C-alpha cells in the first residue's frame, strides 16, 4: 500500500466546489446566526462528520433535531457531498444542524434488507461508472451501475481505467459504448496520464464527480491523478485479479483548480431501489422495442405480438442485453414487494400504537 497524506486545505474552498446562489438561498434561513455557518460534508464515519467550511475543516456531531429525523428515516442523515449548516457552541463543540435539500443523490438498496435506501453521495453533477480495462469489463455490471447513475439525477459517464495494461483499449471502449446509449465513454490511465486532463476538463464550472465501481478498478489512483498529488492510499490488486478494499469511506476531495471528486469504497453488490427512470435510460433500446408490443402490459415472456422477443430473435436486440434487463427488472419487483410489505407492517404497528395510547389515555 502506498501511504497518502490528507488533501491540503484550499482557501475559499466552498465556492471552488460548487457553492452558489441556490445553496446560499437554501442556507439563508438557517445560517444567519453568528455561530452558524455553511459547509459541505467531506466524510462520514464513527458517528462524526467531517465538514469543509470557509474557515477550515471541522468535525461535527449530529444535532438533536437532526438525530430525531435520522431515527425516523436514515436517508435524512448526512452523506458525502451534502451541503449543510453547522453550529459552533461556546464550549467549542460543533454540531451539524441541518442538511440542505439535495439536487441529486446516488441511492442504493441497503445490503441484506433490500427495502431501505442508502444515500451513497449527494449533490453530484457527474456519476462516473469506473471499470478497469483489465480484466475485460463485465457489461452486465456496467449496466447495473449505469441504472444507479441515471436514477441519481446526475449525468452518467463511463470511465475505463488502466489503459496502460491493454493494447486494445479503444476497441473495448467501442464495445462498451455500444451498450451505453447516450453516455460518454472515456479511456484513462492514472499511470501514464492518458485521458486524465480530459476528465478533469469535464469538471469545469466547479462540478462534482462521483466514482462508482468495484474494488481494484483504480478509483483512488485516478483521484490522485486528478488532484495531482498522492492524497488517497492505493493498493495493488490480488493475484486472482480481484480488488483489495482501499477506500473504506466515501470521501470528497477538492481539486486545486476547482471542482471535486468523491471516491467511494468498492461496491461488491449494488441493489437498485425505485430505479424505474434509471432502467428506462440504461435500456432505452429495450424500451423502444416494448412500445411496439401488441399489449401495453406485455411482460415479454410468451405473449403473442411481443416486439421485444421478436427483436431478440431477429438479432436487433442482443440476447445478453435482454437477459440483463430481465434480471434487473425481477430484482426491482422483488425489492418493491419487500418495501410494500415493510410499509404495511409499519402502518399496522403505528395503528396499534395509537390504539394502545388512546386506550391508556382514557
Secondary structure, 3 states (H helix, E strand, C coil): CECCCCCCCCCCHHHHCCCCHHHHHHHHCCCCCCCEEEEEEEEEECCEEEEEECCEEEEEEECHHHHHHHHHCHHHCCCCCCEEEEEECCCCCEEEEEECCCCCEEEEECCCCCCCEEEEEECCCEEEEEEECCCCCCHHHHHHHHHHHHHHCCEEEEEEECHHHCCCHHHHHHHHHHCCCCCCEEECCCCCCCCHHHHHHCCCCCCEEEEECCCCCCHHHHHHHHHCCCCCCECCCCCCCCCCCCCCCCEEEECCCCCEEEECCCCCCCECCCCHHHHHHHCHHHHHHHCCCCCCCCCCCCCCCCHHHHHHHHCCCCHHHHHHHHHHHHHHHHHHHHHHHHHHHHHHHHHHHHHHHHHHCC
